[in-house]
Structure formats: structure tokens, C-alpha cells
Amino acid sequence: MPYINIRITKEGVTPQQKAQLIQGATQLLVDVLGKNPQTTVVVIDEVETDNWGIGGETVTERRKRGA
């Protein structure tokens, strides 16, 4: 049973976009690895930008300065 974990920053992703991510990630495993889509699990974790860091600073701070 394949397990895919997608982590994105929590910034207004719509339910439709999440459904597309789930469908696309599932199809990728079918196409590349021949996995059964009925047993492929996809989980999307949305992380607050204050809890996501790049280069020693939060995404919130990077976005404030336009980086």
C-alpha cells in the first residue's frame, strides 16, 4: 500500500486543488511504478507559514520582505 505525504504551506488551497493533488499523485504512482490506485493513500498536511522555515527564517518573514 503506497503512502504519499504532501506538505504545503497553509495559504488558501481550495478543496478542488487538493483533490487534483490527490488524483495527480495517485496517477503518478500508477504510471511510474504500476501501483494500484485503490490501495494508494495520499495525505495532505497544511503547515502554517510561521512553522515552515527556509534558510534560517520562517516563510512568513521571507514573504514579508518579498523573498
C-alpha positions in Angstrom: 0.0 0.0 0.0 1.8 3.1 -1.2 1.6 6.2 1.1 2.2 9.7 -0.2 2.6 12.7 2.1 2.3 16.1 0.6 3.2 19.1 2.8 2.3 22.6 1.7 2.1 25.9 3.4 -1.4 26.8 4.6 -2.4 29.6 2.2 -5.9 29.1 0.9 -5.6 25.9 -1.1 -9.1 25.0 -2.3 -10.7 21.6 -1.9 -10.6 21.3 -5.7 -6.9 21.9 -5.7 -6.4 19.3 -3.0 -8.5 16.8 -5.0 -6.3 17.5 -8.0 -3.1 16.9 -5.9 -4.5 13.6 -4.6 -5.6 12.4 -8.1 -2.4 13.5 -9.7 -0.1 12.0 -7.1 -2.0 8.7 -7.2 -1.9 8.6 -11.0 1.9 9.3 -10.9 2.4 6.1 -8.9 0.2 4.2 -11.2 2.1 5.4 -14.3 5.6 5.2 -13.0 5.5 2.3 -10.6 2.4 0.4 -11.6 0.8 0.7 -8.2 -2.8 0.0 -7.6 -4.7 3.3 -7.2 -7.3 1.6 -4.9 -4.6 1.0 -2.3 -2.7 4.2 -2.7 -3.0 6.6 0.3 -2.4 10.3 -0.1 -2.3 12.7 2.9 -2.0 16.5 2.6 -0.6 18.3 5.6 -1.0 22.1 5.6 1.6 23.9 7.6 1.3 27.4 8.9 4.0 29.7 7.4 5.3 30.5 10.9 6.1 26.8 11.2 7.9 26.4 7.9 11.5 27.7 7.7 13.9 28.2 4.8 17.4 29.5 5.2 17.1 30.1 8.9 13.9 32.1 8.8 10.2 31.5 8.6 8.3 31.6 5.4 6.1 34.3 6.9 9.2 36.6 7.3 10.5 35.7 3.9 7.2 36.7 2.3 7.1 40.0 4.2 10.3 41.0 2.6 9.4 39.7 -0.8 11.8 36.7 -0.9 
